[in-house]
Amino acid sequence: MEELKTNLPKQNNKLYVIISLVLFFFVGFYFGHAYTVRNEIFDDNGDVVLSKVIDIYSKSRSSEVSFEQFWNIWDKIKEKYVDQPVNDVDLFYGAIAGLVRGLDDPYSTYFPPVKAKEFAKDLSGEFEGIGAEIGLRDQQLIVIAPLPGSPAEKAGLVPGDKIYAIDDKETSGMTLEDAVANIRGELGTSVVLAVTHNGFETMENLEIVRETISVPTVTWETKENNIAYVRISYFNETTWTEFDKAVREIVLTSPRGIILDLRLNPGGFLETSIDVASEWVDKGAIVKERFAKIPDSEHQTRGRHRFSDISTVVLVDGGSASGSEIVAGALQDHGVATLVGTKTFGKGSVQDFEVLPDGSAIKLTIAKWLTPKDRMIDGEGIMPDVVIENMFVPVDEGTTEGQDVEYTDKGLEKAMEILNN
């Protein structure tokens, strides 16, 4: 540096000294500030202290940022709320949950650590509850589908039932997350749902005992004339293994046709739905995804297409949602199956589930689904080729109250008729 100075004109030499001093000042300020900030937000073990982070942001926030009201309310709660001390962590998680709730999307949810663990357990195919998929439609809590053999199904819940109260708590204004939390509970305990099937005149209270719900997602059997009947009740992490096993067994029987029953199937994993549909579709897209800021993406068929040359009928109803609508829509668009039943639910959005470092998680709607022919699933549903409004009809219309009622499956009968012609 000294040699450089001696080679500079006198005026430039002064300028160099000034620049050097300024640089040394900012470097010193930066490292000094970083050291101060580190001391302010970390404890003696090197862990971040949430209350310190909040405090330093409260002191340093700019008046140009539009979060002033949020922090003012935070400060008021900390100062004036009657039950002190206020738990910073609870406020923090509650604030994030409210942020996501502000999207007004029943399928986007923030889960604090304990609830995140419960949700992840649901996806594994085993949980404690009544065994019913519920949703919101026009701000009304409704039953999408009771799972086969579940306490909900045994109690008489059916797709489309409106739930007006849970243990005497009105569901008006209740979020989907809160509704699920209120319905769930410990094994052996009960929950009372005030439900109606088709209007207030049919309002009734159903007491349902919670059980451990273990969902067998795939079952199959051979019907007359060597027609294979396959039932998929859910798309979870065990479904593909179960379905692949069923496909291998069915192929060995050289079936005349296949009936794929997706009634009351509330959906589940996207990738599993694509794998299942791919067994019938030998080329082209299975489903398209529409995002906010990037071009549409297509999920192409994959796998071995072992059912691609076998006549197929797919049974659907108002309880068929999400992943089951992907399968039904793909098979219908590619002309490889006939759809029989009633219009599907219309839940065609993509949720990204991300576990965060503290064990909490966010489930956020990031895209919407379209069928291969660009039909929007969300809010629209899939209309079957053959509509059967009442698929389960009592065998004896004169059955008296208290007697067990036997039903004829008109959907299954129609599927058999189509495949036998």
Secondary structure, 3 states (H helix, E strand, C coil): CHHHHHCCCHHHHHHHHHHHHHHHHHHHHHHHHHHHHHHHHECCCCCECHHHHHHHHHHHCCCCCCCHHHHHHHHHHHHHCCCCCCCHHHHHHHHHHHHHHCCCCCCCEEECHHHHHHHHHHHCCEEEECCEEEEEECCEEEEEEECCCCHHHHHCCCCCCEEEEECCEECCCCCHHHHHHHHCCCCCCEEEEEEECCCHHHCEEEEEECEEEECCCEEEEEEHHHEEEEEECCECCCHHHHHHHHHHHHHHCCCCEEEEECCCCCCECHHHHHHHHHCCCCCCEEEEEECCCCCCEEEECCCCCCCCCCCEEEEECCCCCCHHHHHHHHHHHCCCCEEEECCCCCCCEEEEEEECCCCCEEEEEEEEEECCCCCECCCCCCCCCEECCCCEEECCCCCCCCCCCCEEEHHHHHHHHHHHC
